[in-house]
Each structure stands twice: as C-alpha cells, then as structure tokens.
Amino acid sequence: MSELYLREESYKIIGICMEVHKILGKGHSEKVYGDALEYEFQRNHIPYNRELRYNIAYKDIILPSYYFADFVIFGEIILELKAIATLTTGEIKQTLNYLAASKNKLGLLVNFGEDSLKYKRIIL
C-alpha cells in the first residue's frame, strides 16, 4: 500500500482541528474557528498563511475574480473551513478549484458545523 501524501502534516492539522472543535463545539462562524486555528498553528510552530489569494487563469488572461484559501499550511496544504450542517459536493468542488488555482495537490475540507468534526482529504 502506498504512503498517504503529506501524511504526518495532515495528521497534525486534523488533530489541531479536533482540539478546536472539542473546545468550541459547533455553532460558531468560520472566522471564529479560523481564529482559534491560527492561535493553535502559532502555538505549535506550524507554518501557515491565512486567506492567501489565488488568481484564476482563463485562456491567456487572469480573470479579475480570485479565490481566497482559508489557510495554506506547510506551503502545500489548502485547509478549507466550513461551519455548516453537512458537507456537500459543492464544497468538495470548491476545494478542488482552490487546488487547481494554487497548483497544490492536497486539500483538507473541514466542517466544524456538525456534532463531531468531519473532514475530507481531497487530492488533485
């Protein structure tokens, strides 16, 4: 069986997300969870960028619209936060679009809006 791409890094991120969900529970906005995650990333010396902007290429131009990734962690992993009742294919497609725009290969889609933390590893 092949090794999971960025396995150790993913486990660290998901562990921190679980800690935040354990303390805050569900019902907060994505911004609140993002603030708590930012504190935890700093505390755990995990390199990250918050709300990193990505341009969208179309044919030979860059569109005036752009994407903001909630977090880019370790310079390679897109972390997309949600605080909704349940994840749908729309959120997965959104994360895939972020991966395509960023040229990164791994996205973690994390939902804080359910009784227990839900997440998906998304590979482009």
QUIBELKA-V884324 format. One record per backbone hydrogen bond with DSSP energy under -0.5 kcal/mol. CO is the residue of the C=O (numbers start at 1). NH is the residue of the N-H. If there is no record, write none. Layout:
co=[CO	CO]
nh=[NH	NH]
This chain:
co=[4	6	7	8	9	10	11	12	13	14	15	16	17	18	19	20	21	29	30	31	32	33	34	35	36	37	38	39	40	41	42	45	47	49	52	54	55	56	58	61	61	65	67	69	70	71	72	73	73	76	76	77	77	78	78	79	79	80	82	88	88	89	90	91	92	93	94	95	96	97	98	99	99	105	106	107	107	108	108	109	110	110	111	118	120	120	121	122]
nh=[7	10	11	12	13	14	15	16	17	18	19	20	21	22	23	24	25	33	34	35	36	37	38	39	40	41	42	43	44	46	45	47	74	72	69	67	57	63	61	58	63	56	54	52	51	79	49	76	77	78	106	73	79	80	108	71	81	110	112	91	92	93	94	95	96	97	98	99	100	101	102	103	104	124	78	109	122	80	110	120	82	112	118	111	109	122	123	107]
